[in-house]
Amino acid sequence: MPRPIDPKSYESPEGERPSVTPPIELERRPHDPYAAFRFGGFRLFTAGNLLSITGRLMLAVAVEWEIYARTHSATALGLVGLVIATPVVALSLPAGHLADRFSRKRIILVSQIFSALASIALAFVSWKHLAIPPIAPIRGANRALAGIARIFELHHPVFHFDDASIPLIYLLVLIGGVARTFSWTARSAFFPTLVSRDAFSNAVTWTNSVFQIGSVVGPAVSGLLVAYVGFPFVYLLDALCAFSFFLLVLPIRRTTQVRDRTEASTWKSLIAGVRFVFRRKVILATITLDLFAVLLGGATALMPIFADQILHRGPVALGWMRAAPAVGAFAMAMVVAHLPPMKQAGKTLLWCVTGFGIATILFGLSKAFWLSLGLLFFVGAFDSVSVIIRGSIVQLVTPDEMRGRVSSVNNIFIGTSNEFGALESGLTAALFGPVISVVAGGIGTILVVLAVTLRWPQTRKIGALDKNLR
């Protein structure tokens, strides 16, 4: 059976052990929707995390629009997801191993420096794209990309890969993805150590809320800046956000980190996180549900096509379309933060993922801009509940000395679901069209809910998230 976390094994950022209150007193204590913000380290981390996420989402929207504007290829959009997902799959386990053996704060700081440098280089490539010499490796890369597109582009064969900046953009996105893989794994394991156990669920809720705020501001601002200023300025802003995160994390006092001191081989250490996840059915079920829901139901990668070909809008509308799910997710996160802890988290999770699939189907069928925005709002709202429940379960069940590796496994499955979902959506749209791609994905999401309910019936029995989970 999973080993529950002992509250006595945690220390607050000030070095004092959080008080352990008997369960009956915990039930009588008034719900504090801002409990996590009572800790100074969490406040600094959250501010930096907000800037980092905002910059990353600004960059994502700009890269998608720039790639699509220069290729007019759905396959090229799908390949952006593949490029981002590759380092997550290849490096998450080593990143988790390092996060459990070395200072997570230091890993975050170093990663932010490399992320900023990659964004600066991306700004330069975008600015000078017409002056880049079409040397042989670049021409060869463009021919390879065009060859891949020809395999899938059946319904819309008008595409071109003749801009020398395209392979370089993919390369720099890959480098930035490597830095973010190490950073994301370290920060996923870092922020729970900044609060006491009884504030864990609240911290997860606010961390998700911060992600959604960045997901609203980033795409909306990026669409405006792309339309009126240009791509390079957006990439430079992302570099500034990454450096700001560095400065905000720097003064956080070191917290007590329980490090893995076992003498097991590096390989055994790497797969320990995988074994832990697969032995904890409650974690495995929620991760599987979230993974396949986003993998099949994610329409984010196709939004440039929907904005351009179906809704007949430009980059500003694309920014609002990318922001709409985050608006819904943030609104739902605020509701969750101010309500008492869920009493039937399992059933809530299953119903919300079903709602996510239904909203995705309706979005694929919509041809009205404002209706599409409303449906994307509900897509984000339903997804937010899934993120909060899964995040709370993973953090509460996992002991601190395993958090880096378990976070890395979680990152492989969940962190890549959007990117592999983008690849799946892009290739499916290239073969059958964007509408069929999105509608089929929504139907697949609902089928996944049924499969998880049958395979792990205990998922429906998950109760309150403020209690020990086993």
Stockholm file with secondary structure:
# STOCKHOLM 1.0

chainA/1-470         MPRPIDPKSYESPEGERPSVTPPIELERRPHDPYAAFRFGGFRLFTAGNLLSITGRLMLAVAVEWEIYARTHSATALGLVGLVIATPVVALSLPAGHLADRFSRKRIILVSQIFSALASIALAFVSWKHLAIPPIAPIRGANRALAGIARIFELHHPVFHFDDASIPLIYLLVLIGGVARTFSWTARSAFFPTLVSRDAFSNAVTWTNSVFQIGSVVGPAVSGLLVAYVGFPFVYLLDALCAFSFFLLVLPIRRTTQVRDRTEASTWKSLIAGVRFVFRRKVILATITLDLFAVLLGGATALMPIFADQILHRGPVALGWMRAAPAVGAFAMAMVVAHLPPMKQAGKTLLWCVTGFGIATILFGLSKAFWLSLGLLFFVGAFDSVSVIIRGSIVQLVTPDEMRGRVSSVNNIFIGTSNEFGALESGLTAALFGPVISVVAGGIGTILVVLAVTLRWPQTRKIGALDKNLR
#=GR chainA/1-470 SS CCCCCCGGGCCCTTSCCCCCCCHHHHHHSCCCTTGGGGSHHHHHHHHHHHHHHHHHHHHHHHHHHHHHHHHCCHHHHHHHHHHHHHHHHHHHHHHHHHHHHSCHHHHHHHHHHHHHHHHHHHHHHHHTGGGSCCCHHHHHHHHHHHHHHHHHCSSCCCCCCCCTHHHHHHHHHHHHHHHHHHHHHHHHHHGGGGSCGGGHHHHHHHHHHHHHHHHHHHHHHHHHHHHHTCHHHHHHHHHHHHHHHHHHHTTSCCCCCCCCCCCCCHHHHHHHHHHHHHHCHHHHHHHHHHHHHHHHHCCGGGHHHIIIIISCCCHHHHHHHHHHHHHHHHHHHHHHHHSCCCSCHHHHHHHHHHHHHHHHHHHHHCCCHHHHHHHHHHHHHHHHHHHHHHHHHHHHHSCGGGHHHHHHHHIIIIITHHHHHHHHHHHHHHHHCHHHHHHHHHHHHHHHHHHHHHHCGGGGGCCCTTSCCC
#=GC SS_cons         CCCCCCGGGCCCTTSCCCCCCCHHHHHHSCCCTTGGGGSHHHHHHHHHHHHHHHHHHHHHHHHHHHHHHHHCCHHHHHHHHHHHHHHHHHHHHHHHHHHHHSCHHHHHHHHHHHHHHHHHHHHHHHHTGGGSCCCHHHHHHHHHHHHHHHHHCSSCCCCCCCCTHHHHHHHHHHHHHHHHHHHHHHHHHHGGGGSCGGGHHHHHHHHHHHHHHHHHHHHHHHHHHHHHTCHHHHHHHHHHHHHHHHHHHTTSCCCCCCCCCCCCCHHHHHHHHHHHHHHCHHHHHHHHHHHHHHHHHCCGGGHHHIIIIISCCCHHHHHHHHHHHHHHHHHHHHHHHHSCCCSCHHHHHHHHHHHHHHHHHHHHHCCCHHHHHHHHHHHHHHHHHHHHHHHHHHHHHSCGGGHHHHHHHHIIIIITHHHHHHHHHHHHHHHHCHHHHHHHHHHHHHHHHHHHHHHCGGGGGCCCTTSCCC
//
